[in-house]
Amino acid sequence: MKKILISFLLSVLATCVFAQNVPFDKSAFPNNKKGVKDAIANIKDGDKYLASGEYREAYTFYLKAQEFNPNNAELNFKLFRCTYSLKMEEQSYKYLNRAYELDPNVDPDVAYYKGMEQQSKYNYKEAINFYHQVPQSSRWYKDAEKKIHDCNFSIIAMKGSPVRVFVDNVGPSINTEYDEYNPVITADGRMVYFTSRRKYKGAEYSDDGNYFENIFFSRHRGDEQWSQSEMVEGINNHKDHDAVQGITVDGHKMLIYRANNGGDLYETVKKGGKWEKPKALKVLNSKWHETSASYAYDGKTIYFCSDREGGYGEHDIYRSVMNAKGEWSKPENLGDVVNTAYDEKSVFAHPDGKTLYLCSDGHPGFGGYDIFVTTYENGQWTQPINLGYPVNTSDNDAYFVVTADKRTGYYSSKQAGGNGGYDIYKLSFLGPEKEFAYRVDNDLITGAESYVDVDIKREQVAIEEARLTLLRGIVVDASTKIPIVGASIDLYDIAQNKQLLSFETDDEGRFLLSLPAGHNYGENVNAPGYLFHSENFNIPEDAKYVVVEQTIELDKIAVGKSIVLNNIFFDFDKTTLKPESITELDKVYDLMVQNPTIVVELSGHTDNKGSAAYNKDLSMRRAQVVVDYLMRKGIPKKRLKAAGYGFDRPIDTNDTEEGRARNRRTEFTIIGN
């Protein structure tokens, strides 16, 4: 009797589970009680793994059941869910379409996913039709309304000319059949770090059925190619997710993501060519999910994404600022102009100090996540602008970064002809004259229920040219020409007598920093046992992008050695020190305190305009003003000598304005020790 009952139950289950959506075909498995029993067991195991988000395991069990009977709508839909989560999109849509053919009502979510499929193929009208069919019982009902909004936006935006940009896969030296994303670059574009879920010896699976994230890097070879990527040593733990998020302009500090505590941000510092053990950024982290972070140009502000309580939607963009003690402030939400009720997935702060690029599925877009740009103007962020097609596609486009000159960008996208999964792509913008992003009046599409089949005037918004100076150089010993490792590079806003940043040269004596337009900068380079070197960069608001290459030679402290004090300024034809001079004067004071036995001459020099007598007198009085300042700070008079040489000792021609400007200077010379 017990065997008969089991046989009866198996027969009923076979009819319910395998023939729920199609006529039961007894000829497919006549008297195959074991086959039916195994298939039901496989479905049960698959359901268990699906519920816990272990899609690869669930897929394996469902596939066994599907081999027994491929004509079941519910099973095909479950296979779709697994393969979609595993990013096997080509296969996943085959399962979705088969499920829909067998039963259009197989699941409350099926119409939503059919809309997603059509939207991914740029079939926006068809997508809208499916989104309208999503029932209120579907968990995606509200999202479907948003997708209709996006489709209408896309139809309008696609009427115009595409952005003039080449979009190229960076190639197999970086991309693999697995997912590659989160590219972060040094400002000059010479080094890229990125995240990959690739297979390697010893690689392990995470709970979602894909390999754990690890951080890799590649160097630009100078021939438009990247070196073969390598795993970064010292920061990948191989037992959990490690994903690169942001890097300083010079590439000496890195922000990474680790999956513990709900997902936290860490910082690691590069010293001696090696990355140190990452440390958690406790002030930025919460019990929620912190991800996608970016340093501002000076390394003293971090922008990051978090889904913590109190935001406007899912992940919002926040910022934290470092104070004078080196401590990070409590994170501040960027507000509802930038953040939406949906997901702001990634953020990148451009080295110009005022431009943010973000990835969002909340602002009007072409499908999935799109890239947007906003700028900080008059104390607030502007309405984010979609970067347009083909930068943005109907799929997810995320983790956008761009070089300092704004001419070359990189992002993660899944496009036809890729290496597999998400790949990293290079975007080469062709020039500002025809570049634009899409800004469509939201009133025209908000609440739209169907395709807007009318010509709508679109505002073409120029992508602004980069306004900054990229300073790149090397510090060497003036006599031996050997690079000085660990030399300090200090940058000041001399108009405000404010230090903006301080860092050290790398293990090759090199440095890289960004100087956003609209400031008067003082650069100070120093190393123990050497005289410092100073430069002045007064960059107006409308200055165009330029790269300045420097080879800075430092002289060891010795009698007879001198330096030009490039950041000491006087009012025209007067001996009044300008406030911008204070930073440099204090550097001179520090040098003399650190070397208490040296005796120095402070000398004034002029160009050849005017009489020799007048210029000697003016230069002498200016030199004396500098000496007086140092004496007021506490340097003994016996260690200081003022001298005025007028135009007797030029260091450049007096036939050009540039030459005359160089000749008008204050020098510091060691005359005793």
C-alpha positions as CSV (number, residue, x, y, z in Angstrom):
1,M,0.0,0.0,0.0
2,K,2.9,2.4,0.8
3,K,4.5,1.8,-2.6
4,I,1.2,2.5,-4.3
5,L,0.8,5.8,-2.4
6,I,4.3,6.9,-3.4
7,S,3.7,6.0,-7.0
8,F,0.5,8.0,-7.0
9,L,2.1,11.1,-5.4
10,L,5.0,11.0,-7.9
11,S,2.5,10.9,-10.7
12,V,0.6,13.9,-9.4
13,L,3.8,15.8,-8.8
14,A,5.0,15.0,-12.3
15,T,1.8,16.4,-13.7
16,C,1.9,19.5,-11.5
17,V,5.6,20.4,-11.9
18,F,6.4,19.3,-15.4
19,A,3.1,19.7,-17.2
20,Q,1.8,22.8,-15.4
21,N,2.1,24.9,-18.5
22,V,1.9,22.3,-21.3
23,P,-0.1,19.1,-21.9
24,F,1.3,16.2,-19.9
25,D,3.2,14.1,-22.4
26,K,3.2,10.6,-21.0
27,S,5.2,9.2,-23.9
28,A,8.2,11.4,-22.8
29,F,8.7,9.3,-19.6
30,P,6.3,6.2,-19.6
31,N,6.5,4.5,-16.3
32,N,9.8,6.3,-15.6
33,K,9.1,6.8,-11.9
34,K,12.8,7.1,-11.0
35,G,13.3,9.8,-13.7
36,V,10.3,11.8,-12.3
37,K,11.5,11.3,-8.7
38,D,15.1,12.5,-9.6
39,A,13.8,15.5,-11.5
40,I,11.6,16.6,-8.6
41,A,14.6,16.1,-6.2
42,N,16.7,18.2,-8.5
43,I,14.1,21.0,-8.6
44,K,13.8,20.9,-4.8
45,D,17.6,21.2,-4.5
46,G,17.7,24.0,-7.1
47,D,15.0,25.9,-5.3
48,K,17.0,25.7,-2.1
49,Y,20.1,27.1,-3.7
50,L,18.1,29.8,-5.6
51,A,16.5,31.0,-2.4
52,S,20.0,31.5,-0.9
53,G,21.4,33.2,-4.0
54,E,23.7,30.4,-5.0
55,Y,22.9,30.6,-8.6
56,R,25.6,28.3,-10.1
57,E,24.5,25.4,-7.9
58,A,20.8,26.1,-8.5
59,Y,21.5,26.2,-12.3
60,T,23.2,22.8,-12.1
61,F,20.2,21.1,-10.5
62,Y,17.6,22.9,-12.7
63,L,19.6,21.9,-15.8
64,K,19.3,18.2,-14.8
65,A,15.6,18.5,-14.4
66,Q,15.3,20.4,-17.7
67,E,17.0,17.6,-19.5
68,F,14.1,15.4,-18.3
69,N,11.4,17.7,-19.6
70,P,12.5,21.0,-21.4
71,N,8.9,22.1,-22.0
72,N,7.9,23.5,-18.6
73,A,7.5,27.3,-18.3
74,E,8.2,27.6,-14.6
75,L,11.5,25.6,-14.9
76,N,12.6,27.6,-17.9
77,F,11.9,30.8,-16.0
78,K,14.0,29.5,-13.0
79,L,16.8,28.7,-15.4
80,F,16.5,32.2,-16.7
81,R,16.9,33.7,-13.3
82,C,20.0,31.6,-12.6
83,T,21.7,32.4,-15.9
84,Y,20.8,36.0,-15.8
85,S,22.3,36.3,-12.3
86,L,25.4,34.5,-13.6
87,K,25.6,37.1,-16.5
88,M,25.0,34.4,-19.1
89,E,22.7,36.8,-20.9
90,E,22.6,35.1,-24.3
91,Q,21.5,31.8,-22.7
92,S,19.3,33.5,-20.2
93,Y,17.1,35.3,-22.7
94,K,16.6,31.9,-24.6
95,Y,15.2,30.5,-21.3
96,L,13.1,33.6,-20.8
97,N,11.6,33.5,-24.3
98,R,10.9,29.8,-24.0
99,A,9.1,30.3,-20.7
100,Y,7.1,33.1,-22.2
101,E,6.1,31.0,-25.2
102,L,4.9,28.2,-23.0
103,D,3.0,30.5,-20.6
104,P,3.0,34.4,-20.8
105,N,1.8,34.4,-17.2
106,V,4.4,32.0,-15.8
107,D,5.5,34.6,-13.2
108,P,4.5,38.1,-12.2
109,D,8.0,39.3,-13.3
110,V,8.1,37.8,-16.7
111,A,6.8,40.9,-18.6
112,Y,9.3,43.1,-16.8
113,Y,12.2,40.9,-17.9
114,K,10.8,40.8,-21.5
115,G,10.8,44.6,-21.4
116,M,14.4,44.5,-20.2
117,E,15.3,42.2,-23.1
118,Q,13.7,44.5,-25.7
119,Q,15.3,47.6,-24.1
120,S,18.7,45.9,-24.3
121,K,18.2,45.6,-28.1
122,Y,17.2,49.3,-28.4
123,N,13.6,48.2,-29.2
124,Y,12.1,50.9,-27.0
125,K,8.5,50.8,-28.3
126,E,8.3,47.1,-27.7
127,A,9.9,47.5,-24.3
128,I,7.3,50.0,-23.3
129,N,4.5,47.6,-24.3
130,F,5.9,44.9,-22.0
131,Y,6.5,47.3,-19.1
132,H,2.9,48.3,-19.3
133,Q,1.9,44.6,-18.8
134,V,3.8,44.3,-15.5
135,P,1.2,43.6,-12.9
136,Q,1.1,45.4,-9.5
137,S,1.8,42.0,-7.9
138,S,5.3,42.1,-9.4
139,R,8.2,43.4,-7.3
140,W,9.3,45.3,-10.3
141,Y,6.1,47.3,-10.8
142,K,7.6,50.6,-9.7
143,D,10.7,49.9,-11.6
144,A,8.7,49.3,-14.8
145,E,7.2,52.8,-14.5
146,K,10.8,54.1,-14.3
147,K,11.8,52.0,-17.3
148,I,9.0,53.5,-19.4
149,H,10.3,56.9,-18.5
150,D,13.8,55.9,-19.6
151,C,12.5,54.4,-22.9
152,N,10.8,57.6,-23.7
153,F,13.9,59.5,-22.9
154,S,15.9,57.2,-25.1
155,I,13.6,57.6,-28.1
156,I,13.9,61.3,-27.9
157,A,17.6,61.4,-27.3
158,M,18.4,58.9,-30.0
159,K,16.9,61.2,-32.6
160,G,20.0,63.4,-32.6
161,S,23.6,62.8,-33.7
162,P,25.7,60.5,-31.5
163,V,28.5,61.8,-29.4
164,R,31.7,61.9,-31.4
165,V,33.7,59.3,-29.6
166,F,35.5,56.0,-30.5
167,V,34.6,53.2,-28.1
168,D,37.2,50.4,-28.2
169,N,37.8,47.3,-26.2
170,V,41.2,47.6,-24.5
171,G,42.0,44.1,-25.5
172,P,43.1,40.7,-24.1
173,S,46.0,42.1,-22.1
174,I,43.4,43.4,-19.7
175,N,40.1,41.7,-20.5
176,T,39.3,38.0,-20.2
177,E,36.2,35.8,-20.6
178,Y,35.4,36.8,-17.0
179,D,34.2,40.2,-15.7
180,E,36.6,43.1,-15.6
181,Y,35.5,46.4,-14.2
182,N,36.3,49.3,-11.9
183,P,39.2,50.8,-13.9
184,V,41.0,53.5,-12.0
185,I,43.9,55.5,-13.6
186,T,46.6,57.8,-12.7
187,A,45.9,61.3,-14.0
188,D,48.3,61.0,-16.9
189,G,46.8,57.7,-18.0
190,R,50.0,55.7,-17.7
191,M,48.8,53.2,-15.1
192,V,45.5,51.4,-14.7
193,Y,44.2,49.3,-11.8
194,F,41.1,47.3,-12.2
195,T,38.9,44.5,-10.7
196,S,38.6,41.1,-12.2
197,R,36.6,37.9,-11.4
198,R,38.9,35.8,-13.5
199,K,40.0,32.3,-12.9
200,Y,43.6,31.8,-11.7
201,K,45.5,29.0,-9.9
202,G,43.9,28.7,-6.5
203,A,40.9,31.0,-7.3
204,E,37.8,30.3,-5.3
205,Y,34.1,30.8,-5.9
206,S,32.0,33.3,-4.0
207,D,28.4,32.6,-3.0
208,D,27.0,34.0,-6.2
209,G,28.8,31.3,-8.3
210,N,31.4,33.6,-9.7
211,Y,35.1,33.8,-8.7
212,F,36.0,36.3,-6.0
213,E,37.0,39.8,-7.0
214,N,40.8,40.6,-7.1
215,I,42.8,43.7,-8.0
216,F,45.0,43.7,-11.1
217,F,47.1,46.4,-12.8
218,S,48.6,47.2,-16.3
219,R,51.0,49.8,-17.6
220,H,50.5,51.8,-20.8
221,R,53.4,50.9,-23.1
222,G,53.2,54.1,-25.1
223,D,52.3,52.4,-28.4
224,E,48.5,52.5,-27.7
225,Q,48.8,49.1,-26.0
226,W,48.7,47.9,-22.4
227,S,51.1,45.5,-20.8
228,Q,49.9,42.1,-19.8
229,S,47.9,42.6,-16.6
230,E,49.2,41.3,-13.3
231,M,47.7,40.7,-9.9
232,V,48.6,43.4,-7.4
233,E,50.7,41.8,-4.6
234,G,50.0,42.3,-0.9
235,I,46.4,43.5,-0.9
236,N,44.3,40.6,-2.3
237,N,43.3,38.2,0.3
238,H,41.9,35.6,-2.2
239,K,39.2,34.4,0.3
240,D,36.9,37.3,-0.2
241,H,36.2,40.2,-2.5
242,D,38.9,42.8,-3.0
243,A,37.9,45.5,-5.5
244,V,39.8,48.7,-6.4
245,Q,37.7,51.9,-6.1
246,G,39.9,55.0,-6.4
247,I,43.4,56.2,-6.6
248,T,45.2,59.5,-5.9
249,V,46.4,61.6,-8.9
250,D,49.9,60.4,-8.4
251,G,49.0,56.8,-7.8
252,H,50.4,56.6,-4.2
253,K,47.2,55.9,-2.3
254,M,44.4,53.5,-3.3
255,L,40.9,52.9,-2.0
256,I,39.6,49.4,-2.1
257,Y,36.4,47.6,-1.2
258,R,36.2,44.5,1.0
259,A,33.0,42.6,1.6
260,N,33.1,42.3,5.3
261,N,30.8,44.2,7.6
262,G,28.2,44.6,4.9
263,G,30.9,46.0,2.5
264,D,33.5,48.5,3.7
265,L,36.2,50.8,2.2
266,Y,39.9,50.5,3.0
267,E,42.9,52.6,2.1
268,T,46.4,51.4,1.2
269,V,49.6,53.4,0.7
270,K,52.4,52.5,-1.8
271,K,55.8,52.8,-0.3
272,G,59.1,51.4,-1.7
273,G,57.2,50.2,-4.7
274,K,54.9,48.0,-2.6
275,W,51.3,48.4,-1.3
276,E,51.0,48.3,2.4
277,K,48.3,46.4,4.3
278,P,45.0,48.1,3.8
279,K,43.4,49.9,6.7
280,A,39.6,50.3,7.2
281,L,38.3,53.9,6.8
282,K,36.2,53.6,10.0
283,V,34.6,57.1,9.8
284,L,33.3,56.4,6.2
285,N,32.1,52.9,6.9
286,S,28.8,51.9,8.4
287,K,27.0,48.6,8.9
288,W,25.6,49.2,5.4
289,H,27.2,48.8,2.0
290,E,30.0,51.3,1.1
291,T,31.5,51.1,-2.4
292,S,32.8,53.0,-5.4
293,A,35.0,55.7,-3.9
294,S,37.2,58.4,-5.5
295,Y,39.7,60.9,-4.2
296,A,39.5,64.5,-5.1
297,Y,42.6,66.0,-6.8
298,D,44.3,66.9,-3.5
299,G,43.6,63.6,-1.8
300,K,41.8,65.4,1.0
301,T,38.2,64.7,0.0
302,I,36.7,61.2,-0.7
303,Y,33.5,60.8,-2.6
304,F,31.9,57.4,-2.1
305,C,28.6,55.5,-2.5
306,S,26.6,54.0,0.3
307,D,23.1,52.6,0.9
308,R,23.1,53.7,4.6
309,E,20.0,54.9,6.3
310,G,18.9,58.5,5.7
311,G,19.7,58.6,2.0
312,Y,17.4,59.4,-0.9
313,G,17.3,55.9,-2.5
314,E,19.5,52.8,-2.7
315,H,23.1,53.9,-2.9
316,D,23.7,57.6,-2.6
317,I,26.9,59.6,-3.1
318,Y,28.5,61.0,0.0
319,R,31.7,62.9,0.7
320,S,34.1,63.2,3.6
321,V,36.8,65.8,4.0
322,M,40.2,65.5,5.8
323,N,40.8,68.1,8.5
324,A,44.1,69.7,9.6
325,K,44.8,66.7,11.9
326,G,44.5,64.2,9.1
327,E,41.1,63.0,10.3
328,W,38.1,62.3,8.0
329,S,34.9,64.2,8.7
330,K,31.5,62.6,9.1
331,P,30.2,61.8,5.6
332,E,27.8,64.3,4.0
333,N,25.2,63.4,1.4
334,L,25.6,65.3,-1.8
335,G,21.8,66.0,-2.0
336,D,18.8,65.2,-4.1
337,V,20.1,67.0,-7.2
338,V,22.8,64.3,-7.6
339,N,21.1,61.5,-5.8
340,T,17.8,59.8,-6.8
341,A,15.3,57.4,-5.3
342,Y,17.2,54.7,-7.2
343,D,20.9,53.6,-7.3
344,E,24.0,55.8,-7.8
345,K,26.4,53.0,-8.4
346,S,29.8,54.6,-8.9
347,V,31.5,58.0,-8.7
348,F,34.7,59.6,-10.1
349,A,36.1,63.0,-9.1
350,H,38.0,64.6,-12.0
351,P,41.4,66.2,-11.2
352,D,40.0,69.6,-12.2
353,G,38.5,69.8,-8.7
354,K,35.0,70.5,-9.7
355,T,33.7,67.8,-12.0
356,L,32.0,64.5,-10.8
357,Y,31.1,61.6,-13.1
358,L,28.6,59.2,-11.7
359,C,26.9,56.0,-12.7
360,S,23.1,55.9,-12.0
361,D,19.9,54.1,-12.9
362,G,17.8,56.9,-11.4
363,H,18.4,59.8,-13.8
364,P,16.9,59.4,-17.3
365,G,19.0,57.0,-19.3
366,F,19.2,54.5,-22.2
367,G,18.8,51.3,-20.1
368,G,20.4,49.9,-17.0
369,Y,23.1,52.1,-15.5
370,D,24.3,55.2,-17.5
371,I,27.2,57.6,-17.0
372,F,26.4,61.2,-16.0
373,V,28.4,64.4,-15.3
374,T,27.8,67.2,-12.8
375,T,29.9,70.2,-11.8
376,Y,30.2,72.2,-8.6
377,E,29.2,75.7,-9.4
378,N,28.3,78.6,-7.1
379,G,28.3,76.3,-4.0
380,Q,26.1,73.6,-5.5
381,W,26.1,70.6,-7.8
382,T,24.4,71.0,-11.2
383,Q,21.7,68.7,-12.6
384,P,23.5,65.6,-13.8
385,I,23.7,65.3,-17.6
386,N,23.7,62.0,-19.5
387,L,26.9,61.6,-21.5
388,G,24.9,60.3,-24.5
389,Y,25.1,57.5,-27.0
390,P,27.4,55.6,-27.7
391,V,29.1,56.3,-24.4
392,N,26.0,55.0,-22.8
393,T,24.3,51.9,-24.2
394,S,21.1,50.0,-23.4
395,D,23.0,47.8,-21.0
396,N,24.8,48.7,-17.8
397,D,27.7,51.2,-18.2
398,A,29.5,51.9,-15.1
399,Y,32.8,52.9,-13.3
400,F,33.7,55.7,-15.7
401,V,37.0,57.5,-15.3
402,V,38.7,60.0,-17.5
403,T,42.2,61.3,-17.9
404,A,43.1,64.8,-16.7
405,D,42.7,66.3,-20.3
406,K,39.2,64.8,-20.5
407,R,40.1,63.3,-23.9
408,T,40.4,59.6,-22.9
409,G,38.0,57.8,-20.7
410,Y,37.6,54.2,-19.5
411,Y,34.6,52.3,-18.2
412,S,33.1,48.9,-17.8
413,S,30.5,47.8,-20.3
414,K,29.1,44.6,-21.9
415,Q,29.0,45.0,-25.6
416,A,28.9,42.9,-28.7
417,G,32.3,41.5,-29.7
418,G,33.7,41.7,-26.2
419,N,36.0,39.1,-24.5
420,G,33.2,37.9,-22.3
421,G,31.2,39.3,-19.4
422,Y,31.9,42.9,-18.6
423,D,35.0,44.3,-20.3
424,I,36.9,47.5,-19.9
425,Y,36.6,49.9,-22.8
426,K,38.5,53.0,-23.9
427,L,36.6,56.1,-25.0
428,S,38.5,58.5,-27.3
429,F,36.6,61.8,-27.5
430,L,37.3,63.5,-30.8
431,G,37.0,67.2,-29.9
432,P,34.7,69.6,-28.2
433,E,33.1,71.3,-31.2
434,K,30.5,68.6,-31.7
435,E,30.5,66.7,-28.5
436,F,27.4,67.0,-26.4
437,A,25.5,65.2,-23.7
438,Y,21.7,64.8,-23.6
439,R,19.6,67.1,-21.6
440,V,15.9,66.6,-22.2
441,D,13.3,68.6,-20.4
442,N,12.0,66.2,-17.7
443,D,8.5,67.7,-18.0
444,L,8.3,66.3,-21.5
445,I,8.8,62.7,-20.4
446,T,7.9,62.5,-16.7
447,G,4.7,60.5,-16.4
448,A,4.6,59.6,-20.1
449,E,2.6,56.5,-20.7
450,S,3.6,55.8,-24.3
451,Y,6.1,56.6,-27.0
452,V,6.4,60.4,-27.6
453,D,6.3,60.4,-31.5
454,V,7.1,64.1,-32.0
455,D,10.2,66.1,-32.7
456,I,11.4,67.6,-29.5
457,K,14.1,70.2,-29.4
458,R,17.0,69.0,-27.4
459,E,19.7,71.1,-25.8
460,Q,23.1,70.2,-26.9
461,V,25.5,70.7,-24.0
462,A,29.2,70.9,-24.7
463,I,31.4,68.6,-22.7
464,E,33.7,71.2,-21.1
465,E,37.4,71.2,-21.8
466,A,39.7,70.4,-19.0
467,R,40.9,73.5,-17.1
468,L,44.0,72.4,-15.2
469,T,47.7,72.0,-15.3
470,L,49.2,68.6,-14.9
471,L,52.5,68.8,-13.2
472,R,54.8,65.8,-13.8
473,G,58.4,65.5,-12.9
474,I,61.4,63.9,-11.3
475,V,63.6,65.2,-8.4
476,V,67.3,64.5,-8.7
477,D,70.6,65.4,-6.9
478,A,72.0,68.4,-8.8
479,S,75.5,67.0,-8.8
480,T,75.0,63.2,-9.3
481,K,71.7,63.4,-11.2
482,I,70.6,60.4,-9.1
483,P,66.8,60.5,-8.3
484,I,65.9,61.5,-4.8
485,V,63.4,59.0,-3.3
486,G,61.1,60.4,-0.7
487,A,61.6,64.1,-1.5
488,S,58.6,66.1,-0.2
489,I,56.4,67.9,-2.7
490,D,54.2,70.6,-1.0
491,L,51.6,72.5,-2.9
492,Y,50.1,75.8,-1.5
493,D,47.4,78.2,-2.5
494,I,49.6,81.2,-1.8
495,A,46.7,83.7,-2.1
496,Q,45.2,82.0,1.0
497,N,48.5,80.9,2.6
498,K,47.0,77.4,2.7
499,Q,48.7,74.1,2.1
500,L,46.7,72.0,-0.3
501,L,48.6,68.8,-0.3
502,S,51.9,67.2,0.6
503,F,53.4,63.9,-0.6
504,E,56.6,62.2,-1.5
505,T,58.4,61.2,-4.7
506,D,58.1,57.5,-5.5
507,D,60.8,54.9,-5.6
508,E,62.0,56.4,-8.9
509,G,62.0,60.0,-7.6
510,R,58.9,60.9,-9.7
511,F,55.8,62.8,-8.8
512,L,52.5,63.8,-10.4
513,L,49.9,66.3,-9.3
514,S,47.0,68.3,-10.6
515,L,46.6,72.1,-10.4
516,P,43.0,73.0,-11.2
517,A,42.5,76.4,-12.9
518,G,41.6,79.5,-10.9
519,H,44.4,79.5,-8.3
520,N,47.8,80.9,-7.6
521,Y,50.0,78.0,-6.6
522,G,53.3,77.7,-4.8
523,E,55.2,74.5,-5.3
524,N,57.9,73.6,-2.8
525,V,60.2,70.6,-3.2
526,N,62.6,69.7,-0.4
527,A,64.6,66.8,1.0
528,P,66.8,66.4,4.1
529,G,70.2,67.8,3.6
530,Y,69.2,69.8,0.5
531,L,68.2,73.3,-0.3
532,F,64.6,73.5,-1.3
533,H,63.2,74.4,-4.8
534,S,60.2,76.6,-5.4
535,E,58.0,77.3,-8.4
536,N,55.0,79.6,-9.0
537,F,52.0,78.6,-11.1
538,N,49.4,81.3,-11.4
539,I,46.6,79.6,-13.4
540,P,43.6,81.7,-14.4
541,E,40.1,80.3,-14.6
542,D,40.1,80.1,-18.4
543,A,43.5,78.4,-18.7
544,K,43.5,75.4,-21.0
545,Y,44.8,72.0,-20.1
546,V,48.6,71.8,-20.3
547,V,51.2,69.3,-19.1
548,V,54.3,70.7,-17.4
549,E,57.3,68.4,-17.3
550,Q,59.9,69.2,-14.5
551,T,63.3,67.9,-13.7
552,I,64.0,69.5,-10.4
553,E,67.7,69.5,-9.3
554,L,68.3,70.0,-5.6
555,D,71.6,71.2,-4.3
556,K,73.0,69.9,-1.1
557,I,73.4,72.5,1.7
558,A,76.8,73.9,1.3
559,V,78.6,77.3,1.2
560,G,78.1,78.9,-2.2
561,K,74.9,77.2,-3.1
562,S,71.9,79.4,-3.8
563,I,68.2,79.1,-4.8
564,V,65.7,81.5,-6.4
565,L,62.7,82.2,-4.2
566,N,60.0,82.1,-6.8
567,N,57.1,82.8,-4.5
568,I,58.2,86.1,-3.0
569,F,56.3,89.0,-4.5
570,F,56.4,92.8,-4.1
571,D,53.9,95.5,-5.1
572,F,55.0,97.2,-8.3
573,D,58.0,99.5,-7.9
574,K,57.6,99.2,-4.1
575,T,59.2,97.3,-1.2
576,T,55.8,96.1,0.2
577,L,55.7,92.3,0.5
578,K,52.5,90.9,-1.0
579,P,50.6,88.4,1.3
580,E,51.3,85.6,-1.2
581,S,54.9,85.8,-0.1
582,I,54.3,84.5,3.5
583,T,54.3,80.8,2.6
584,E,57.7,81.0,0.9
585,L,59.2,83.2,3.7
586,D,58.1,80.7,6.3
587,K,59.9,77.9,4.2
588,V,63.1,80.0,4.4
589,Y,62.6,80.3,8.1
590,D,62.1,76.6,8.6
591,L,65.3,75.8,6.5
592,M,67.4,78.1,8.7
593,V,65.9,76.6,11.9
594,Q,66.7,73.1,10.7
595,N,70.3,74.2,9.8
596,P,71.2,76.5,12.7
597,T,74.8,77.2,11.7
598,I,74.4,78.5,8.2
599,V,74.8,82.2,7.3
600,V,72.9,83.4,4.3
601,E,72.7,86.3,1.9
602,L,69.2,87.5,0.8
603,S,69.7,89.4,-2.5
604,G,67.4,91.4,-4.6
605,H,67.6,91.5,-8.4
606,T,65.7,93.5,-11.1
607,D,65.4,93.8,-14.8
608,N,67.1,96.5,-16.8
609,K,64.2,99.0,-16.9
610,G,65.2,102.2,-15.3
611,S,68.6,103.5,-14.1
612,A,71.2,101.3,-12.5
613,A,71.3,103.4,-9.3
614,Y,67.5,103.2,-8.9
615,N,67.4,99.5,-9.4
616,K,70.2,98.8,-7.0
617,D,68.5,100.9,-4.3
618,L,65.1,99.2,-4.9
619,S,66.6,95.7,-4.9
620,M,68.6,96.4,-1.7
621,R,65.5,97.7,0.1
622,R,63.5,94.6,-1.0
623,A,66.2,92.3,0.3
624,Q,66.2,94.1,3.6
625,V,62.5,93.6,3.9
626,V,63.0,89.9,3.6
627,V,65.8,90.0,6.2
628,D,63.6,92.0,8.6
629,Y,60.8,89.4,8.3
630,L,63.2,86.6,9.2
631,M,64.6,88.6,12.1
632,R,61.1,89.2,13.5
633,K,60.5,85.4,13.3
634,G,63.6,84.9,15.5
635,I,66.6,84.3,13.2
636,P,69.6,86.2,14.6
637,K,70.8,89.2,12.7
638,K,74.4,87.8,12.5
639,R,73.1,84.9,10.3
640,L,71.5,87.3,7.7
641,K,72.9,89.7,5.1
642,A,70.9,91.8,2.7
643,A,72.3,92.7,-0.8
644,G,70.9,94.6,-3.8
645,Y,72.4,93.8,-7.2
646,G,69.9,95.7,-9.4
647,F,70.3,94.3,-13.0
648,D,74.0,93.4,-12.6
649,R,73.3,89.6,-12.4
650,P,70.6,88.6,-14.9
651,I,69.7,84.9,-15.3
652,D,67.8,85.4,-18.5
653,T,67.5,87.9,-21.4
654,N,66.1,91.3,-20.8
655,D,64.7,91.5,-24.3
656,T,61.5,89.6,-23.6
657,E,58.8,90.0,-20.9
658,E,59.3,86.4,-19.8
659,G,63.1,87.0,-19.4
660,R,62.6,90.2,-17.5
661,A,60.2,88.5,-15.2
662,R,62.8,85.8,-14.4
663,N,65.4,88.5,-13.7
664,R,63.1,90.2,-11.2
665,R,63.8,87.9,-8.3
666,T,64.9,87.3,-4.7
667,E,67.8,84.8,-4.1
668,F,68.9,82.9,-1.1
669,T,72.7,82.1,-0.9
670,I,74.7,80.3,1.7
671,I,77.7,82.3,2.5
672,G,78.9,80.7,5.7
673,N,78.5,77.5,7.8
